[in-house]
């Protein structure tokens, strides 16, 4: 198993990795160019789309985001450490 590494050393190319933000662990990636169209693919029925459109136009490419939330949406956050994802199990 990998050791936790400082977030400054994490890949910033969209690769999914394990992230820790001081509160919990989740899977996420660095988002360099998060577009409104990308948001619509993860937003259930476009809920809050007007607010998100305005937000994303003012703040493109927000940085780190987690893919795991109770609602199923992605959320931007500020992790402090990371690890690579383990290899999937063999069938």
C-alpha positions as a Markdown table, in Angstrom:
| # | Residue | x | y | z |
|---|---|---|---|---|
| 1 | Unk | 0.0 | 0.0 | 0.0 |
| 2 | Unk | 1.2 | 3.5 | -0.8 |
| 3 | Unk | 2.1 | 6.1 | 1.7 |
| 4 | Unk | 0.3 | 9.5 | 1.9 |
| 5 | Unk | 2.0 | 12.2 | -0.1 |
| 6 | Unk | 1.8 | 15.9 | 0.0 |
| 7 | Unk | -0.9 | 17.2 | -2.4 |
| 8 | Unk | 1.8 | 19.4 | -4.1 |
| 9 | Unk | 3.2 | 16.2 | -5.6 |
| 10 | Unk | -0.1 | 14.8 | -6.9 |
| 11 | Unk | -0.8 | 14.4 | -10.7 |
| 12 | Unk | -2.8 | 17.3 | -12.0 |
| 13 | Unk | -3.8 | 15.8 | -15.3 |
| 14 | Unk | -7.3 | 14.5 | -14.4 |
| 15 | Unk | -6.1 | 11.2 | -13.1 |
| 16 | Unk | -8.4 | 9.8 | -10.4 |
| 17 | Unk | -6.5 | 9.3 | -7.1 |
| 18 | Unk | -7.3 | 8.9 | -3.4 |
| 19 | Unk | -7.5 | 12.3 | -1.6 |
| 20 | Unk | -7.6 | 13.3 | 2.0 |
| 21 | Unk | -8.7 | 16.8 | 3.1 |
| 22 | Unk | -8.3 | 16.6 | 6.9 |
| 23 | Unk | -11.9 | 15.4 | 7.4 |
| 24 | Unk | -12.1 | 12.2 | 5.3 |
| 25 | Unk | -10.9 | 10.2 | 2.3 |
| 26 | Unk | -12.4 | 10.2 | -1.1 |
| 27 | Unk | -11.7 | 9.5 | -4.8 |
| 28 | Unk | -11.2 | 12.6 | -6.9 |
| 29 | Unk | -9.0 | 14.4 | -9.5 |
| 30 | Unk | -7.6 | 17.7 | -10.3 |
| 31 | Unk | -9.9 | 19.7 | -12.6 |
| 32 | Unk | -8.1 | 22.1 | -14.8 |
| 33 | Unk | -11.0 | 22.8 | -17.2 |
| 34 | Unk | -14.3 | 22.0 | -15.6 |
| 35 | Unk | -16.9 | 23.3 | -18.1 |
| 36 | Unk | -20.6 | 23.8 | -17.6 |
| 37 | Unk | -21.3 | 20.9 | -20.0 |
| 38 | Unk | -19.2 | 18.7 | -17.7 |
| 39 | Unk | -21.2 | 19.8 | -14.8 |
| 40 | Unk | -24.5 | 18.9 | -16.5 |
| 41 | Unk | -23.2 | 15.3 | -17.0 |
| 42 | Unk | -22.9 | 14.9 | -13.2 |
| 43 | Unk | -25.8 | 17.1 | -12.1 |
| 44 | Unk | -29.0 | 15.3 | -11.7 |
| 45 | Unk | -31.5 | 16.9 | -14.0 |
| 46 | Unk | -29.6 | 20.2 | -14.0 |
| 47 | Unk | -30.6 | 21.2 | -10.5 |
| 48 | Unk | -29.2 | 24.6 | -9.6 |
| 49 | Unk | -27.8 | 25.0 | -13.2 |
| 50 | Unk | -28.3 | 28.7 | -13.3 |
| 51 | Unk | -26.3 | 29.3 | -10.2 |
| 52 | Unk | -23.6 | 26.8 | -11.4 |
| 53 | Unk | -23.4 | 28.4 | -14.8 |
| 54 | Unk | -22.7 | 31.8 | -13.3 |
| 55 | Unk | -20.3 | 30.3 | -10.8 |
| 56 | Unk | -18.3 | 28.3 | -13.4 |
| 57 | Unk | -18.2 | 31.3 | -15.8 |
| 58 | Unk | -16.6 | 33.3 | -13.0 |
| 59 | Unk | -14.4 | 30.5 | -11.7 |
| 60 | Unk | -13.3 | 28.1 | -14.5 |
| 61 | Unk | -10.9 | 25.2 | -13.6 |
| 62 | Unk | -11.5 | 25.2 | -9.9 |
| 63 | Unk | -8.9 | 22.6 | -8.9 |
| 64 | Unk | -9.5 | 19.5 | -6.8 |
| 65 | Unk | -12.8 | 17.8 | -6.8 |
| 66 | Unk | -14.2 | 14.7 | -5.2 |
| 67 | Unk | -16.4 | 12.3 | -7.1 |
| 68 | Unk | -18.0 | 10.7 | -4.0 |
| 69 | Unk | -20.8 | 12.4 | -2.2 |
| 70 | Unk | -24.1 | 11.2 | -0.8 |
| 71 | Unk | -26.0 | 13.1 | -3.5 |
| 72 | Unk | -23.8 | 11.7 | -6.3 |
| 73 | Unk | -22.5 | 15.1 | -7.4 |
| 74 | Unk | -18.9 | 16.1 | -7.6 |
| 75 | Unk | -17.7 | 18.7 | -5.1 |
| 76 | Unk | -14.7 | 21.0 | -5.2 |
| 77 | Unk | -12.5 | 20.8 | -2.0 |
| 78 | Unk | -9.0 | 21.4 | -0.8 |
| 79 | Unk | -7.2 | 18.1 | -0.1 |
| 80 | Unk | -3.9 | 18.1 | 1.8 |
| 81 | Unk | -2.6 | 14.6 | 0.8 |
| 82 | Unk | -3.0 | 11.9 | -1.8 |
| 83 | Unk | -2.3 | 8.3 | -2.8 |
| 84 | Unk | -2.6 | 6.5 | -6.1 |
| 85 | Unk | -5.6 | 4.3 | -6.6 |
| 86 | Unk | -4.8 | 0.6 | -6.0 |
| 87 | Unk | -5.0 | -1.8 | -9.0 |
| 88 | Unk | -8.4 | -3.4 | -9.4 |
| 89 | Unk | -8.9 | -7.0 | -8.4 |
| 90 | Unk | -8.2 | -9.7 | -11.0 |
| 91 | Unk | -11.3 | -11.6 | -12.2 |
